[in-house]
Amino acid sequence: MWQAGKLYSGGRDGKVCITNTESMECERAVDFGWLPRAIDVKDNLLLVGLRNGSIIECNLEDDSMTTYMQSHNDGEVWGLAQNGSDICTSGDDNQVICWNAFERKAGKRATVNEAVRKAKKNKASTLGRHPESQCARALAASPECGKMAVCANDGSVTIRDLGDLGTIIHELQDAAEWIEVAQFSPDGAYLAVGSHDTNIYLYETEGFTLLGKCTKHNATLTCIDWSDDSTYIRSVCNAYELLFFTMPDC
C-alpha cells in the first residue's frame, strides 16, 4: 500500500514496515504477530488483514490496537461447548476460542497444546498442518466443577480451569486413539471421554483419576449424553449401537 510518500508492506515476520519512498528507509515497523495479507491506511489509522483470519486496526499516533475480527484459521473447526453465555470452539489450528454470544466477539483464547506429538496409533484425517497433539476434536465445559476438557487428536485430554484456559492443570493419556466426544456430568462430578478406539473413559473431577472404561461398543464413538441425575450415560457409535451404561461402575 502506497500513500503520501510512504510504502506500507507486510511479510512473514508479522510486521508492517512503513518506508519513506524518498529516502528508501524504513521509518518504523508495527508488529502484528502474524503474516499481513491486506493493508489499508487512512489518516493515522492502519487497517491490516492477517493470515490467521484477524482484522486489526492500529492507531499510529499511540500504537493502540483494535481487533474487529478473529477466527480459526487452519484446517477445520471441531470442538464445541457452551460455558454460560460463552460458546467455546476448538479445531485443527491449535486454538481454543471462547466467543461472547451476545457481542459476537472472540474473548478468551488458549492453545490446545505446546507439546509436539504424533498419534499413538491411527491418525485422524485433517486439512490442518499442526501435529496431532495440537488439533482438538472435542471440548467439554462444566461451570459446576469449573473445568474445561480439551481433547486432542493424539488421544490426550488437557484439563484447565474455566478462569484460566491457558494453564494445563492435568493431562490425561489413557485413550489409544483420538477423542471424538467428551462431556461432564450435570453435577460436575465426572468427565466422560469417547475415543475413536471404541472406549468411553470415565474420570472423577477432583483429581481426574481414571475410574473405569465402557468397553461394549464395537465401533468409533460418535455421541455421548448424561442423564439429568448423573447416574447413566447413553452413547452411539458408527456401528449404529445405542448403549446405556450405569455410572460410575461403567
C-alpha positions as CSV (number, residue, x, y, z in Angstrom):
1,M,0.0,0.0,0.0
2,W,1.4,3.4,-1.0
3,Q,0.1,6.7,0.4
4,A,1.5,10.2,0.7
5,G,5.1,9.2,0.0
6,K,5.0,6.2,2.4
7,L,5.1,2.5,1.4
8,Y,3.3,0.1,3.8
9,S,4.4,-3.6,3.3
10,G,3.9,-6.8,5.3
11,G,5.9,-10.0,5.5
12,R,6.3,-13.4,7.2
13,D,7.8,-11.7,10.2
14,G,4.4,-10.4,11.1
15,K,5.4,-6.8,10.8
16,V,4.1,-3.9,8.7
17,C,7.1,-1.8,7.7
18,I,6.5,1.9,6.9
19,T,9.1,3.1,4.3
20,N,9.8,6.6,3.2
21,T,10.0,6.3,-0.6
22,E,12.2,9.3,-1.0
23,S,15.0,8.1,1.4
24,M,14.1,4.4,1.0
25,E,14.5,4.0,4.7
26,C,12.1,2.1,7.0
27,E,10.8,4.7,9.5
28,R,9.1,2.2,11.8
29,A,7.7,-1.3,11.9
30,V,4.4,-2.4,13.5
31,D,4.4,-6.0,14.8
32,F,1.0,-7.8,14.4
33,G,2.4,-11.2,15.1
34,W,1.0,-12.9,12.0
35,L,1.6,-12.6,8.3
36,P,-0.3,-9.5,6.9
37,R,-2.2,-10.2,3.7
38,A,-4.1,-6.9,3.2
39,I,-3.2,-3.3,4.2
40,D,-5.1,0.0,4.1
41,V,-4.3,3.4,5.5
42,K,-6.4,6.4,6.3
43,D,-5.1,9.4,8.3
44,N,-3.2,7.8,11.2
45,L,-5.1,4.6,11.1
46,L,-3.5,1.4,9.7
47,L,-6.0,-1.4,8.9
48,V,-4.5,-4.9,8.4
49,G,-6.0,-8.2,7.5
50,L,-3.9,-11.1,8.8
51,R,-3.4,-14.7,7.6
52,N,-4.9,-16.0,10.8
53,G,-8.3,-14.5,9.9
54,S,-8.0,-11.4,12.1
55,I,-8.7,-7.8,11.0
56,I,-6.9,-5.3,13.3
57,E,-6.7,-1.5,13.3
58,C,-3.6,0.2,14.6
59,N,-3.7,3.9,15.6
60,L,-0.2,5.1,14.6
61,E,-0.3,8.0,17.0
62,D,-0.4,5.9,20.2
63,D,0.1,2.4,18.8
64,S,-3.3,1.3,20.3
65,M,-4.8,-1.8,18.6
66,T,-8.5,-2.5,17.9
67,T,-9.5,-6.0,16.8
68,Y,-12.5,-6.1,14.6
69,M,-12.5,-9.8,13.6
70,Q,-10.9,-13.0,14.8
71,S,-11.4,-16.7,13.7
72,H,-10.0,-20.1,13.5
73,N,-7.5,-20.3,10.6
74,D,-6.2,-23.7,9.7
75,G,-8.0,-27.0,8.9
76,E,-11.5,-27.4,10.3
77,V,-13.4,-26.4,13.5
78,W,-14.5,-29.5,15.5
79,G,-14.9,-28.8,19.2
80,L,-18.0,-27.0,20.5
81,A,-19.1,-26.4,24.1
82,Q,-21.2,-23.9,26.0
83,N,-19.9,-22.2,29.1
84,G,-22.6,-19.9,30.4
85,S,-23.1,-17.2,27.8
86,D,-19.9,-18.1,26.0
87,I,-19.6,-20.5,23.1
88,C,-16.2,-22.3,23.1
89,T,-14.6,-23.8,20.0
90,S,-11.5,-25.7,19.0
91,G,-10.1,-27.2,15.8
92,D,-7.0,-28.1,13.8
93,D,-5.3,-24.7,14.3
94,N,-4.0,-25.2,17.9
95,Q,-6.6,-22.8,19.2
96,V,-9.4,-22.8,21.8
97,I,-11.6,-19.7,21.5
98,C,-14.4,-18.6,23.7
99,W,-16.9,-16.4,21.9
100,N,-19.3,-13.9,23.6
101,A,-22.6,-15.0,22.0
102,F,-24.3,-11.6,22.6
103,E,-21.4,-9.4,21.3
104,R,-20.4,-11.9,18.7
105,K,-16.7,-11.4,19.5
106,A,-13.8,-13.6,20.5
107,G,-12.9,-13.4,24.2
108,K,-10.6,-15.8,26.0
109,R,-8.1,-17.7,23.8
110,A,-5.7,-20.6,24.5
111,T,-3.6,-23.1,22.7
112,V,-4.6,-26.8,22.5
113,N,-1.1,-27.8,23.5
114,E,2.5,-26.7,23.2
115,A,3.7,-30.3,23.1
116,V,4.5,-31.7,19.6
117,R,3.3,-35.4,19.5
118,K,2.1,-37.7,16.7
119,A,-0.8,-40.1,17.0
120,K,-0.2,-43.2,19.1
121,K,-1.9,-45.4,16.6
122,N,-4.3,-44.4,13.8
123,K,-4.3,-40.8,12.6
124,A,-7.4,-38.6,12.2
125,S,-8.0,-37.1,8.8
126,T,-7.3,-33.4,8.8
127,L,-6.8,-30.5,6.5
128,G,-4.6,-28.7,9.0
129,R,-0.8,-28.6,9.3
130,H,-0.4,-29.0,13.1
131,P,0.7,-32.2,14.8
132,E,-2.0,-34.4,16.3
133,S,-1.3,-33.1,19.9
134,Q,-2.3,-29.6,18.7
135,C,-5.5,-30.5,16.9
136,A,-8.7,-30.8,19.1
137,R,-11.9,-32.6,18.0
138,A,-13.8,-32.2,21.2
139,L,-14.4,-29.8,24.1
140,A,-16.3,-30.1,27.3
141,A,-17.0,-27.4,29.9
142,S,-18.6,-27.6,33.3
143,P,-19.5,-24.5,35.4
144,E,-20.4,-26.9,38.2
145,C,-16.8,-28.0,38.7
146,G,-15.2,-25.0,37.0
147,K,-13.2,-27.0,34.5
148,M,-12.8,-27.4,30.7
149,A,-11.5,-30.5,28.9
150,V,-9.7,-30.1,25.6
151,C,-9.4,-33.4,23.7
152,A,-6.7,-33.8,21.1
153,N,-6.1,-36.0,18.1
154,D,-3.2,-37.8,19.8
155,G,-5.7,-39.2,22.4
156,S,-4.7,-36.7,25.1
157,V,-7.1,-34.7,27.2
158,T,-5.9,-31.5,28.9
159,I,-7.9,-30.0,31.8
160,R,-8.0,-26.3,32.6
161,D,-9.8,-24.0,35.0
162,L,-12.5,-22.0,33.2
163,G,-11.0,-18.8,34.6
164,D,-7.5,-19.7,33.2
165,L,-7.8,-21.6,30.0
166,G,-4.1,-21.1,29.2
167,T,-2.8,-23.2,32.1
168,I,-3.0,-27.0,31.9
169,I,-3.6,-28.5,35.3
170,H,-4.0,-32.2,34.3
171,E,-3.1,-34.1,31.2
172,L,-4.8,-37.5,30.6
173,Q,-3.2,-40.0,28.3
174,D,-5.4,-43.2,28.5
175,A,-7.0,-43.3,25.1
176,A,-5.3,-45.2,22.3
177,E,-6.7,-43.0,19.5
178,W,-8.1,-39.6,19.1
179,I,-11.0,-38.3,21.1
180,E,-14.3,-37.8,19.3
181,V,-16.7,-36.6,22.1
182,A,-16.5,-35.5,25.7
183,Q,-19.0,-34.4,28.3
184,F,-19.0,-33.6,32.0
185,S,-21.8,-35.0,34.1
186,P,-24.6,-32.5,35.1
187,D,-23.5,-32.5,38.7
188,G,-19.8,-31.8,37.7
189,A,-18.5,-34.9,39.5
190,Y,-17.4,-36.9,36.4
191,L,-15.9,-36.5,32.9
192,A,-16.8,-39.0,30.2
193,V,-14.5,-39.1,27.1
194,G,-15.4,-41.1,24.0
195,S,-12.5,-42.2,21.8
196,H,-12.0,-43.5,18.3
197,D,-10.7,-46.6,19.9
198,T,-14.3,-47.5,20.8
199,N,-14.0,-46.9,24.5
200,I,-15.6,-44.4,26.9
201,Y,-13.2,-43.3,29.6
202,L,-14.7,-42.1,32.9
203,Y,-12.8,-39.7,35.3
204,E,-13.7,-38.1,38.6
205,T,-13.2,-34.3,38.6
206,E,-11.4,-33.9,41.9
207,G,-8.1,-35.2,40.8
208,F,-9.1,-36.6,37.4
209,T,-8.3,-40.2,38.3
210,L,-9.5,-42.8,35.8
211,L,-12.5,-44.7,37.3
212,G,-13.1,-47.1,34.6
213,K,-13.9,-47.8,30.9
214,C,-17.1,-48.6,29.0
215,T,-15.9,-51.2,26.5
216,K,-19.0,-52.7,24.9
217,H,-19.2,-50.6,21.7
218,N,-18.0,-52.2,18.5
219,A,-17.1,-49.1,16.6
220,T,-16.0,-45.5,16.9
221,L,-17.9,-43.3,19.4
222,T,-20.0,-40.5,17.8
223,C,-22.1,-39.2,20.7
224,I,-22.5,-39.5,24.5
225,D,-25.1,-38.0,26.8
226,W,-25.6,-38.0,30.5
227,S,-28.9,-38.5,32.4
228,D,-30.0,-35.5,34.5
229,D,-29.1,-37.2,37.7
230,S,-25.6,-38.1,36.5
231,T,-26.2,-41.9,37.0
232,Y,-26.4,-43.1,33.4
233,I,-24.7,-42.5,30.1
234,R,-26.2,-43.3,26.7
235,S,-23.9,-43.5,23.7
236,V,-23.9,-44.0,20.0
237,C,-21.2,-45.4,17.7
238,N,-20.6,-45.9,14.0
239,A,-22.0,-49.5,14.3
240,Y,-25.4,-47.9,14.9
241,E,-25.5,-49.1,18.5
242,L,-27.3,-47.2,21.2
243,L,-26.0,-48.4,24.5
244,F,-26.7,-47.4,28.1
245,F,-24.1,-47.6,30.9
246,T,-24.5,-47.1,34.7
247,M,-22.2,-44.7,36.3
248,P,-19.7,-44.7,37.9
249,D,-19.2,-48.5,37.6
250,C,-19.3,-48.4,33.7
